[in-house]
Amino acid sequence: MRDLTYPPIIVTAKVAFRALGLRFDLTGTERVPRTGGAVLAYNHVSYVDFVLGGYAAQPSHRLVRFMAKRELFDHRLTGPLMRSLHHIEVDRAEGTASYDEGVRYLRAGEIVGIFPEATISRSFEIKELKTGAVRMAAEAGVPVLPVVLWGTQRMYTKDHPRDFSRGKTIAIHVGEPLHPTGADPVAETAELHAAMSAMLDEAVRGYPAAEQPPGSWWLPASYGGSAPTPDEAARLDAEEKERRAARRAEREARTFRPE
């Protein structure tokens, strides 16, 4: 797989990271295999997780092929970029093709990045996970490595203005590899969820206290922050889904309105 775009994108990203004064707290990155396929299963707290999540594989000199929603590929600007980076398009209404493509990438020895929560967690805790990550890994015969990002939500996330001011710490923790067999995807996904939750707890507790005072909006309510609880976040997610459905129905009505 030829990569003409990815290397200069990485260089540009690293320059941007330095310009933003980002401080990286990396642990476990040596676990990302230097050869062969693997799934990196990330938590999802920010719109910039795609950019910063790839940093987990940099010490191993690997490129991550992210599975991303179709809308990014349909966009006139991001679409050509996503395809040039060999990311994998996901149609949420029909995921079979993207699943098969992910398995093909893994069997070809690629690192595939997946956000098994599917959407950003407004509570910043680990939401319910889809089983696709462990099923793909089992079918391709590769490991799943849990990866937790923390601090990215301070830059750009749902319901809050962007903040690209300097000096933020970004924690990226890579956990021990899991080796799903596919015999029980639900149980294996629960194991992945438990691993990610434990890693998230470590990341939150280990984050610089000066950057995460009690009551911070980016801190989960269970840690003394003012983020929505998981139940409140679920309600907000449902309301957002209803608004999107209403807008989609309105667009379709305008498009197919009889003359």
N, C-alpha and C positions, 0 to 999 in steps of 0.2 A: 504494500500500500504506500503510494508516493505521498509525501507530505511537503508540499511547497509552501503552504500557508502557515502551518502550525509553528515551526521554529521561529519565524519573525514575530508571530503573535505572542509567543512566550517571552521573547526578549522585550517586546513592548510592554507586556504586563509587568515584568520585573522592574522596568523603569518606572512604571506608574506606581508600583508598590513602594519603591524608594521615595518617589515624590510625595506620596501620602504619609510617609514616615511609619509605615506599618511594621509592627514588631510581631514576629511569628514564633509561636510556641508549638514546636513540632515534636510529637512523640510517636514511636512505632513505625515511622516511615520506612525503616529497613525491612519491614514485613511485606512491603509491596514487591512481588517477584520481579526480578530483572529480566526474566524470559517467561514466555508462556502466557496463557490466558488467565484472567481472574476478574471477578466482579468486585467493584468497590461500591458498597452500599452506604450512602450518605444520609445523614439527617438533613432537613431542609428548613432553614430559618430566614433565608434572604434571597433576593433576586440576583445577588452576585455570587451565590454558591457555586455556580458553574465555573466562574473565573477562578475563584480562590480554591475550589475543591481539587482542581487539577494539580495544585502545588503539592498535594500529598504524594504524588508519584514522581515528582522531580528528582528527589535524591536517588531514585532507582533508574533515572533516565528513561522513564516510560511516558507515553502519551495516553491520555484517557479519552475514550470515545463515549461521550455522554448520550444517554437516551433523553430526548427532549421533545416537548409538545410540538405538534404539527404547525401551530401558528407561527413559530419561529422560522420554520422552513418556508412558509408561505409568504413571509414578509419580503419586500423587494430588496431590503438592505441586509438583513440578517440571514435570509435564506441562502444566498450564494456563499456567505461565510461559513455557515453551519455545514453545508455540503462539502466545502473545500477542506474542512477539518475532519471530515468523515464521521461526524456525529450521526446518531440514529434517530430518524423521525418516528414519533409516536402519535398514532391516531387513537385518541381515548375512546372513540366509539367502536373501533375495530383494531384490537391490539395484536392480532395474530401475526401480521406481516412484520411488525417491529420486533415481536418476540423471536420469530424465526431469524430475523436479521441479527439480533443480538447473539443468539446461539452460534450463528455462522461466524461472527466476529470472534467470539470466544474460542471456537475450535481452530480459528486461524492464528491464535496466539495473541489476541488483542486484550487490552485492559478496557473493560466496559464499566462506565459509571452510571449508577442508578440511584434515584431518589425514591425509595419504596413507599414513602408517605404520600407520594404523588403530588401533593400541594404543600405550600409553606405552612408551617405550624405557627399559628398566632399565639399559642401559649408558650412557644419555644421549648416545650417538652416533646418527647417522641410520640407521634400520633400512631394510630393503627397502621400496620404495614401491609402492603400488597404482597402476595406470595411470588410474584414474578421473578424477583432476584434469586431466591433459592431454587426455583424451578429451572431457570435458565442455567444456573451454575451446575445443578445436578445433571441436566441433559448434556451439557458440554463437558462434564467431568473436570471442572475447575473449582478452586476455592472461592468463598465469599469472605471479603475482609470488611468488617464494620468500620466506618469512618465517621467521626463526629467533628463538626465545625462549630465554633463558638466565637462570638464577636462580630461575625459578618452581618448579623441583624442590626447592629448599630449603624451600619452604612446605608442599607437600603432594604426595607422590608414592607410588608403590608401595613396600611393604616398609619404610617409615620412618614414624615418628610425625609428626603435623602440627606445624608450627612457625610460628606467626604472630607471633613476636616482632618488634620494630621494627628498622628500619634496614637492610633488605636492598636490594641493587641488582638491578633487573630490566632486562636488555638485550633490546631488540626491534629487530632489524635487518631491513629490507626490501630485497630485492635487485632487480637489473635485471629488467624484464619479459621473459618468454619468450613466443614466439608459435607454439604448436604448430599443425600443420596436420592432424594425425590420420593422416598417411601412414604413420608408424611410431611408434605409441604407446609401444612398449618403448624405442626409442632416445630418444624425447623425454622419457620418464620418467627414463631414465639421465642425461640432461642436467640435469633438475631435481634429481636426487639429487646430482650433482656440484656444482651451484650451492649447494645447501643445506649440503653437507659443508664447502665452502670458507668459507661464511658462519659456520657453527658454529665452525670453527677460529678465525676472527677474533674471534668473541664470547668464546670460552673464553680466548684469549690476551689479550684486552683487558679482561677482568673484573678488578675490583680485587683485587690480590694479598692484601690483608689479609682479604678475605672468602672467599678460596679457597686456603688453605694446602695444600701437598703432603699427600697422604693423605686429603683430604676425601672423604667418602662420595659427595658429589654431583659429584665430578670423575671423568671417564672414566679408566679404567686406563691408556690410552695417553698420558695427560697427567700421570701420577704420582698419580692418585687411587685410591680403593679401591672404586669402582663395579665391578660385574661386567663382565667382558669381553663383547664381542658374543656369543661362543659360550656363555659361562656364562649370559648373559641369555636366549639362545634356549632353553637347557635349562630355566630357571626358567619361561619362558613356556609351554613344553610341559607342564610339571608342573601349572601353574595351569589350563591348558586341560583336562587330564585330571581334575582335582579338580572343576571346574565341570561337566563332563560327568557325573561320578559323582553329584554332588548333583542334577543335573537328572533323571537316570534314577531316583534314589531318590524324588524328588517325584512323578514320573509314576507310579511303581509304587504309591505311597500313594494317589494320586488314582484310579487305575483298578483298584485291588485288588478282586477279586470278593468279594461278601458270602457 
